[in-house]
């Protein structure tokens, strides 16, 4: 028998301010402060939960919980400069500048021990990734060393006692946030009254900032032939291993009639 049920809760404060297009300028600023909690991971709807008899073992920040979202955009149109002459207007007039600033906090990504399900007294590992470890008191979770890809501190996590689930709550560990600026510039020409030509240059991730969005979340619990825990073996645990890509620049020409 399969079920598609669970409990989720979402609360948010949303604020936005905008300026309508006036004197060649418009802008908008939006901020959302939110918190989403659930007791069923998204993967539970396609695979399984940690304990199908106790959903609250997976109660925590939901997979898509993003606490802070700040987005600002602006559009500025230069005047036509027709009073300065046709050449001046053709070169410097009717340019349009567009920018988008996006600042997002990170979303959760759970840490797993990779221990055999028999260690927890169960028959199989849940397909949502495995079983979470204990959180070690007094140890910082995130590292800030010279290598920015070394993100999590392995000493902050420990294997729980046999037959017990870890006390690390689902959604407690988070991926890095997103800091991004997109920018574009466009030039418009009028050909008689009926036709128009637009040239566009668009730059995504203008400052080529590295935005990581994933890390190796499996700790790789090791056991000897007698089933005794020998330590965590994944040397890449907690290392950032994917990003949203470098700067991307594209050009385009549009003809309207």
Backbone torsions as a table, in degrees:
resi	resn	phi	psi	omega
1	UNK	NA	134.7	177.6
2	UNK	-115.8	149.9	179.3
3	UNK	-126.5	150.3	174.6
4	UNK	-127.2	71.1	-178.4
5	UNK	-141.2	164.9	-179.3
6	UNK	168.3	176.6	-179.1
7	UNK	-123.4	131.6	176.6
8	UNK	-136.4	155.8	-177.9
9	UNK	-144.5	134.2	-179.4
10	UNK	-133.2	129.5	175.5
11	UNK	-129.4	143.4	-177.3
12	UNK	-154.4	150.2	168.9
13	UNK	-116.7	123.0	-178.1
14	UNK	-120.4	129.7	179.7
15	UNK	-132.0	135.6	175.0
16	UNK	-146.0	147.8	177.2
17	UNK	-133.5	135.4	179.9
18	UNK	-141.1	152.6	175.1
19	UNK	-116.4	122.4	177.7
20	UNK	-69.7	160.4	-173.9
21	UNK	-63.5	110.6	-179.1
22	UNK	-142.6	131.8	179.6
23	UNK	53.4	39.0	175.5
24	UNK	81.0	4.4	-175.9
25	UNK	-132.0	135.5	169.5
26	UNK	-141.1	149.2	177.7
27	UNK	-153.4	162.2	-179.9
28	UNK	-149.0	136.9	176.7
29	UNK	-125.9	130.3	-179.3
30	UNK	-134.5	137.7	178.7
31	UNK	-135.4	136.8	176.6
32	UNK	-128.3	127.4	173.5
33	UNK	-114.5	115.7	-170.8
34	UNK	-142.0	165.8	177.0
35	UNK	-150.5	123.2	178.5
36	UNK	-117.6	127.9	-179.5
37	UNK	-125.0	140.1	176.0
38	UNK	-149.8	164.9	176.1
39	UNK	-112.6	14.2	178.9
40	UNK	-137.1	113.3	175.6
41	UNK	-63.7	156.7	178.6
42	UNK	-57.5	-36.9	-178.1
43	UNK	-66.9	-18.7	-179.9
44	UNK	-64.8	-24.3	-178.9
45	UNK	-79.1	-14.3	178.1
46	UNK	-115.8	-12.3	-177.8
47	UNK	-138.5	-95.6	-178.7
48	UNK	-159.0	166.2	176.7
49	UNK	-102.1	172.2	-177.9
50	UNK	-59.7	-49.7	178.6
51	UNK	-137.4	107.9	-176.9
52	UNK	-64.5	-12.6	179.0
53	UNK	-96.6	-4.5	-179.4
54	UNK	-149.2	83.5	-178.5
55	UNK	-61.1	-26.4	-175.5
56	UNK	-68.7	-11.6	171.3
57	UNK	-62.4	-25.4	179.8
58	UNK	-104.4	14.2	179.1
59	UNK	-72.7	129.8	-179.5
60	UNK	173.5	-169.5	178.1
61	UNK	-60.7	131.2	-175.7
62	UNK	-69.0	164.0	-175.2
63	UNK	-58.5	-31.3	-176.6
64	UNK	-103.7	13.8	-179.2
65	UNK	-67.6	119.8	177.2
66	UNK	-128.6	110.3	-170.3
67	UNK	-67.2	-41.6	-173.6
68	UNK	-127.8	132.8	175.9
69	UNK	-137.6	120.1	178.5
70	UNK	-126.6	122.7	-179.9
71	UNK	-133.9	127.6	177.1
72	UNK	-129.9	139.2	176.7
73	UNK	-139.1	155.2	-178.7
74	UNK	-147.4	147.5	175.4
75	UNK	-130.8	128.1	178.0
76	UNK	-129.8	127.5	179.4
77	UNK	-111.0	122.4	174.9
78	UNK	-71.2	149.7	177.6
79	UNK	-67.5	171.2	-176.6
80	UNK	-77.6	-22.5	-178.6
81	UNK	57.6	31.3	-179.3
82	UNK	-62.3	-28.6	-179.9
83	UNK	-70.0	-15.4	179.5
84	UNK	-89.2	-1.7	-179.0
85	UNK	110.8	158.0	-174.8
86	UNK	-66.2	-38.9	-178.9
87	UNK	-67.3	-45.5	179.5
88	UNK	-61.3	-41.9	-179.8
89	UNK	-66.8	-40.0	-178.4
90	UNK	-66.3	-31.1	-176.8
91	UNK	-88.6	-46.4	-171.9
92	UNK	-109.3	-12.8	-177.0
93	UNK	-86.7	156.0	173.9
94	UNK	61.7	33.6	170.3
95	UNK	-86.8	145.9	177.8
96	UNK	-126.0	127.9	179.8
97	UNK	-110.9	132.5	-177.8
98	UNK	-132.4	137.2	178.8
99	UNK	-142.9	146.6	176.7
100	UNK	-133.7	124.2	174.8
101	UNK	-107.6	126.7	-179.1
102	UNK	-126.1	122.8	176.7
103	UNK	-126.1	115.0	-177.5
104	UNK	-128.0	136.8	172.3
105	UNK	-76.7	164.1	-173.8
106	UNK	-77.8	157.1	176.1
107	UNK	-100.3	161.6	-176.9
108	UNK	-67.2	152.2	169.0
109	UNK	-147.7	113.3	-171.1
110	UNK	-73.0	147.2	175.3
111	UNK	-95.8	138.6	-178.6
112	UNK	-128.6	148.9	-178.1
113	UNK	-79.4	-27.1	-172.1
114	UNK	66.7	17.7	178.0
115	UNK	-72.5	150.7	178.1
116	UNK	-61.1	139.8	-178.8
117	UNK	-59.6	-27.2	178.3
118	UNK	-61.7	-27.7	178.6
119	UNK	-61.8	-30.5	-179.6
120	UNK	-97.2	3.9	178.9
121	UNK	79.4	24.7	-178.2
122	UNK	-119.9	166.4	-174.9
123	UNK	-88.3	-28.5	-175.7
124	UNK	-150.6	157.2	178.3
125	UNK	-82.9	134.2	177.8
126	UNK	-63.4	143.2	-176.9
127	UNK	-72.5	-1.9	177.0
128	UNK	-81.8	4.9	171.5
129	UNK	130.5	-25.7	179.7
130	UNK	132.8	-157.4	-174.6
131	UNK	-111.3	137.9	-176.3
132	UNK	-79.0	153.0	-179.4
133	UNK	-87.1	-177.8	168.4
134	UNK	-82.5	151.1	173.9
135	UNK	-95.0	125.1	-177.0
136	UNK	-82.8	121.3	-179.9
137	UNK	-63.4	143.5	175.6
138	UNK	83.7	-5.7	179.4
139	UNK	-101.9	131.5	176.8
140	UNK	-72.5	140.6	-176.9
141	UNK	-79.8	-43.6	-174.1
142	UNK	-102.1	139.0	179.6
143	UNK	-101.4	150.9	-179.2
144	UNK	-134.7	52.8	-178.8
145	UNK	-88.8	-172.9	-178.9
146	UNK	-64.9	-28.7	176.8
147	UNK	-93.0	106.3	-174.9
148	UNK	-69.3	-13.9	179.4
149	UNK	-82.0	-16.4	176.1
150	UNK	-83.3	99.9	-165.3
151	UNK	-101.8	-44.5	-176.9
152	UNK	-107.3	149.5	179.0
153	UNK	-93.7	111.1	-179.0
154	UNK	-59.3	-28.3	-178.6
155	UNK	-70.1	-10.9	-180.0
156	UNK	-81.8	-3.8	-175.7
157	UNK	-129.8	145.7	-179.3
158	UNK	-141.9	154.4	178.0
159	UNK	-75.7	130.0	177.3
160	UNK	-68.8	169.0	178.3
161	UNK	-65.1	153.9	179.8
162	UNK	-55.4	136.8	178.6
163	UNK	81.1	4.2	179.5
164	UNK	-120.8	146.4	174.8
165	UNK	-85.0	152.0	178.6
166	UNK	-67.7	155.3	-179.1
167	UNK	-90.0	-0.1	176.8
168	UNK	-68.9	118.2	-178.0
169	UNK	-71.5	146.9	175.7
170	UNK	-63.5	136.0	178.3
171	UNK	83.7	1.7	-177.0
172	UNK	-72.7	-37.4	179.1
173	UNK	-90.7	136.4	-174.0
174	UNK	-125.7	153.0	173.5
175	UNK	-75.7	164.8	174.9
176	UNK	-63.2	157.4	177.9
177	UNK	-81.4	-173.1	-178.2
178	UNK	-120.1	127.5	173.0
179	UNK	-125.0	113.4	-171.2
180	UNK	-145.8	143.9	174.2
181	UNK	-128.2	124.5	172.9
182	UNK	-109.3	143.3	-176.6
183	UNK	-143.9	144.2	175.3
184	UNK	-144.9	152.9	176.7
185	UNK	-133.3	138.7	-177.3
186	UNK	-136.6	144.5	177.8
187	UNK	-121.9	129.2	-178.5
188	UNK	-111.9	135.0	174.4
189	UNK	-122.9	139.7	173.0
190	UNK	-100.2	129.4	176.4
191	UNK	-111.3	105.6	-170.2
192	UNK	58.4	-142.2	-179.1
193	UNK	-106.5	-15.3	-170.5
194	UNK	-99.1	-26.4	-171.5
195	UNK	-114.1	155.2	177.6
196	UNK	-144.9	148.4	177.6
197	UNK	-127.7	133.8	177.1
198	UNK	-127.5	130.8	171.8
199	UNK	-106.4	134.8	-179.0
200	UNK	-129.8	139.9	170.3
201	UNK	-125.8	121.9	-174.8
202	UNK	-120.9	132.4	-178.8
203	UNK	-124.4	111.2	176.7
204	UNK	-96.0	135.4	-171.3
205	UNK	57.8	62.0	-172.4
206	UNK	-51.6	-43.3	-174.8
207	UNK	-93.5	10.7	176.5
208	UNK	54.5	41.1	180.0
209	UNK	-79.2	133.7	178.8
210	UNK	-77.5	117.3	177.5
211	UNK	-111.5	98.8	178.9
212	UNK	-74.0	147.1	-179.0
213	UNK	-142.6	29.8	177.6
214	UNK	-179.3	151.7	176.4
215	UNK	-144.4	163.6	178.5
216	UNK	-73.4	111.2	-171.2
217	UNK	-97.8	-4.1	-179.0
218	UNK	-94.3	127.2	-175.7
219	UNK	-83.9	-20.7	176.4
220	UNK	71.3	56.5	179.2
221	UNK	-60.7	129.4	-179.4
222	UNK	-109.3	145.1	179.7
223	UNK	-135.0	147.8	176.2
224	UNK	-84.3	-175.0	-175.5
225	UNK	-67.0	-18.8	177.5
226	UNK	-91.9	4.1	179.5
227	UNK	82.3	13.1	179.4
228	UNK	-86.2	134.7	-179.0
229	UNK	-67.1	128.9	-177.4
230	UNK	-111.6	-4.9	178.5
231	UNK	126.8	170.4	176.8
232	UNK	-87.2	134.9	-169.3
233	UNK	-110.4	-8.9	-176.4
234	UNK	-81.9	102.9	-179.9
235	UNK	-68.4	-16.3	179.3
236	UNK	-97.4	6.4	-179.3
237	UNK	-57.7	135.9	176.9
238	UNK	76.0	5.1	-179.7
239	UNK	-90.8	130.4	178.0
240	UNK	-64.2	129.3	-172.0
241	UNK	-130.9	7.6	175.9
242	UNK	-153.2	156.5	179.0
243	UNK	-144.7	177.0	-174.7
244	UNK	-90.7	5.8	174.2
245	UNK	101.4	159.4	-178.9
246	UNK	-81.9	-173.9	175.9
247	UNK	-58.4	140.3	179.5
248	UNK	-128.7	122.8	-178.4
249	UNK	-118.4	132.7	177.2
250	UNK	-139.4	152.3	-178.5
251	UNK	-122.7	151.5	179.0
252	UNK	-154.2	154.3	175.7
253	UNK	-129.0	132.1	-178.6
254	UNK	-124.4	134.3	177.4
255	UNK	-113.4	124.0	179.7
256	UNK	-116.1	146.4	179.8
257	UNK	-151.4	NA	NA
